Amino acid sequence: MKRLKAEWEEQSAVLMAYPHTATDWGAYLNEAQDCFYNIIRALSHYQEMIVCVHPNDTKSQDSLAKLSQVHIALVDSNDTWTRDFGPLCVETNGIALYLDFIFNAWGGKYQANLDNTITSKLMQKGLLKHSLRSVNFVLEGGSVESDGAGSILTTTSCLLNPERNPNLDQAQIAGVLKRELGAQQILWLEVQPLAGDDTDGHIDTLARFLDPNTIAYVYCENRSDPHYNNLKNMDKQLRRFRNVDGKRYKLLPLPLPSPKFYQGVRLPATYANFLWVNNNGQRVLFVPTYQDPADDKVLKLLRSYIETEVVGVDCSVLIRQKGSLHCATMQLY
């Protein structure tokens, strides 16, 4: 049986890409590089890291080389969102395979010619431990969420966006996910993206599996917040979902942080953008924080719910480019 592996399963490394002058981080590159460095350093205490660094950026290469468990891949990139251009790993009867989908920068919003080739370049460099197959279908890792047991959680706003796979309807797209990812069912959320989200509503900003039976999701208590009705509607949909055995999922609501703005634009700051690390059975949940009063509340909530270490990572600079911790990382198996 084929299945898209769940994120909390045993991993071999976490993939990231470092900001450089030609990326959108260029206007405040030092701040961005400090943010990425701190994230890489935090993760590297628990897991091997593969970091894509621009071949001409010798300063960053030197600083990262001083960290343990960090392997540098000299490769050019358009940007830093490895979640969306990195490989997805499926397993069939115990045999793992990486899938390299087409990345077109969320429907052609930005340049993606370099990012779309990074997975194949990592394979050529011998940095991927399993075979790789290219798939002629536009799909970003942040748009699909697997419970590891046959259910894929996603959003209609993203996967049905006409700038991705315009010649396919919902049933045909579901067919691709079932064929390529081994999904037994697709759980479609009809929900609007968070304010500032330029991915058309990636699931990893909204609702995530904490384990095969639990979905953590974003909710809003403030009735005057523009997100209130939208997230209330999402809550109702989640309560109707069942796993492949027909059982309801347990639901864990995560509050929104207070509104975050950069240059007058509200940012899609969300605690659902967490990252699982699992090295030799040692699981750690890394959670983005935003220098917000809700940070401690969320960390305490998750620590009380799951029997594993929960570590907060400051993503207040990372969110300026409308992505957070999960967006900037991709686990490798």
N, C-alpha and C positions, 0 to 999 in steps of 0.2 A: 504494500500500500504506500502511495506517495503522500507526503504532507510537507507543508511549509513549517520549518522548525520554529518552536516558540523561543522567544528571546532569552528566557531564563535558563535554557539548556546549556550544557557544557560548551564553552567557547575556546578558541585558540588565540584570539587577539581582538582588538578593537581598532577600526580604521578611522583616521581623521585626515583632514587636509589643512595645511597651515596658511593663514592669510599672507598675501604678498602685495606689492605695490599696484599690480594691475587688477586686483580684485575690488569689489565694492567697499572693502575695508580701508582702502587707500587714504581716505580723508582723515582717519584717526588710527593709522596702522599700529602705532606703538601700543595704544590701549587695547586694540583687538588682539595683537600678538601676546600681550600680557595675559589677557583673558584665556586664550587658547593654551598658552603655556601652563597656566594654573590648572586648567581642566586636564591636560595631558599628564601633568605631574600627579594630580590626585588619582586618576585612573591607573597610572602605571604602578602604584603601590599594590595593586590587586591583579593587574592583567598586562599581558604583552600588548604593546601599541605599535601599529604601523602608521606612520605619519608621512603624508605626501608633502614634500617641500619643493619649492621652485628651485631648479638647478643653479640659478644665479644667486640665490639667497644664502650665501655662506655663513652669514652671521647667525641666522636661525638654525642652520644645520649644526653649527658649533654649540649653540646653547642647548639644543635638544639632545645632542650626542652625550651630554653630561648626565642625562637622566637614565636610570636603569630601566630595562625592559622596553626601551623605545628603539624601534627600527625605522630608519629614514629611507623613504623611497623618493628618489629624485625624479620628479615628474611635474610638468606644468599643468596648471588648472585654471579654469575660469573663475571658480569660487570655492566654497569650503563645505558644501552640504553633502557629505558622503552618504548620509542616509538615503538620499534620493538617486545618486548615481552609482553607489556601491552594489555589489552582487547580493542576490537573495539566495538562501540555501534551502534546497528541498532534500528530503531523504526518502529513498525508496527501498524498502526491505533492508534497512540498515546501511545503505550506501548513499553517501552524501554527494550532491551535485550543486555547483553554483550556476545560477541563471543570470545572464547579462541582458537586461531589458534596455530598450531605447530610452534615453533621457533627453528630453527636449526643453528643459528649463521651464517646467510647469506651463506647457502650452505655448512655448516660444516667447516667453516674456523677456528672456535674457539670452546672452550667448551661452552655448553649451557644447561647442564643437570639441573642446579639450576634455571637459568633464565626462562626456559620453564615451571617451576612449580609455579612461583611467582603469577600469576593471580589466580590460584586455591587456593593458600595459603591466598591471600588477601580476597577471598570469604569466606574461613573458619574462618577468623578473623572478619568477619562482616563488612569489609571496603568497599564493593561494594554495591551500593544501589539497583541494579537490579539483576534479575536472570542471571545465567551464563550457557552457553552451549559450550562444546568443539567441535571443528571442525577438522576433520582429513584431514588437508590441510596445507601446509607450506605457511605462509603469514606474512609479517612484516608490521606494521602500517605505516612506512615511505615509503612504496612502493605503497601506494594507496592514492589518494586525492579525496575528495568528494565535489561537489558543493551543496550537500544537496537536490538536485532536480532531481536526477536520473542519473547524469553523474559521472563516475569514471575515473580519469586521472592517467595513469601509464606508465611504460616503458617496452618495449619488452626485453631489456637487462637484467632486473631483473626478471620479472615474468616468462619469458621463459627459464631462466637459468636451465640447466639440473640437477643441484645439489639441486633443491628445490622440484619440482613435476615432476620427470623424465618420468612418465608414461602418462602424459597428454599433449596434443598439445594445440595450441593457442585457438582454438575454445572451447575445453573442459575447459580450465582455465577461459575463458570468461564466460562459463556457470556456473562455480562455483561462480564467482563474482556476476553474475546476481541473482543466487539463494540465496546465503548467504548474500549479501550486498544490494540486491534489486536494482541493477544497471539496468537502462533501456538501457544504452549504455556505452561501454568502449572506451575511447579515448587513443589509443596506440601511444606513442611517440617512434620513432626509433632514438635513440640518444646515443652516447657513454658517459660513466660515466665521471665525472670530474676527473682530475688527483688526485691520492691518494685515491679515493673512493673505499672502500672495500665492498660496498653493491651491487655492480654490477649495479649501477645507480638508486638509490632511487629517486622517483619523488620529494621528499621534499628537494632535493638539487638543483633542476632544475626549476620546475614550480609549482605554488601554486594558488589556488583560493583565491582571496581577498574578493569576494562576489559572489553571484550566477551568475553574469554576467561578472566578471573580472578575468583574469589570470595574476598574476605577474610572471615574468620569468627572468632567468639569460641571459645576453647577454655580448658580448665582442667586444669592439671597436678596440682593438689592433690587427692589422693584423698579427703581428709577434708572437702572443701568440698561442700556440698549440691548444687552445680551439676555436679559431676564426671560422673556417669553420664548426665545429661540432655545435656550438651554432647558427650560421647563418642558418644552416639546420633546427634546432629545431624551430627557429623563423618562417620559412616558413611553417612548419607543423602546428604550433599553429594558424596561420592565416587561415588555412583551416577548423579548428574545428568549430562545431556548438553545441549549447545546445540542449536539448530534444525538444525544440520548433522550432528548425531550425535556430536560430539566431546566428550570430557571437558573439564570446566573445570579450569584450574590452581587450586590452593587455597593460600591464605596464612593460616595460623593467627595470631590476635592474642591474646595472653594477657589474662586478666582482671586488672584492678588488684586490690590487696588489698581486702578487704571494707570498704565505706564505710557508715557509719550516721549517721542523724540522728534524734534523739528516740527512740532505741532500735530504729529500723526500718532494715533493710538496704536500701540504695539500688541501683538497676540501673545502676551505673557500667559503661560499656563503651566500648572504643576503636572499635568498629564504627560508632559514631554520628558518623562524620566527614562533612565537607561539601566537595564540589567547587565551586570557583569557576573560571569560564572567561570572561575578558574579552578579546575580540579575539585569541583563540588563546593567551593567556597562562593556563595552567592552574596552579592552586594547590590543594593538598589541605590543608584545615584539620582538625586532629585534636584532639578534646577531651582535656585532661589533668586530673589530679585530685590534684596535689601528692603523687604516688605514685612509689615507686622504679621502677615499670614504665614510667612516662611516657617516659623517655629511651630505654629499650629498644625501645618501639613506634615512636617517631619515627625511630630509626636503622634499624629494620627496614623501614619504609615508604620511607625515603629510599634505601635500597639496592635496593629492588624497582622503584620507578617513577622514570621520568626527568622529574621535575617537582619544584617546590618544595613542601616539607612544613612546615607551620607549626603549632606547638602553641598551643592556647588554653585558658586555665584555666577549667574548668567545675565547680570544686569547690562553688561556691554554686548554680549552675544545677541540679545533680543533686539538690539537696534536695527539689525538687518532682517528682522521678522522671523527669525528661527531661534531655537533654543537647544538644550543639551542633546536631546534625541536626534534632532535634525542634523547636528554636526558630527554625529558618530554612526558607525555601522559595525555591529558585531560580526566577527568571522568565526566559523566553526572548524 
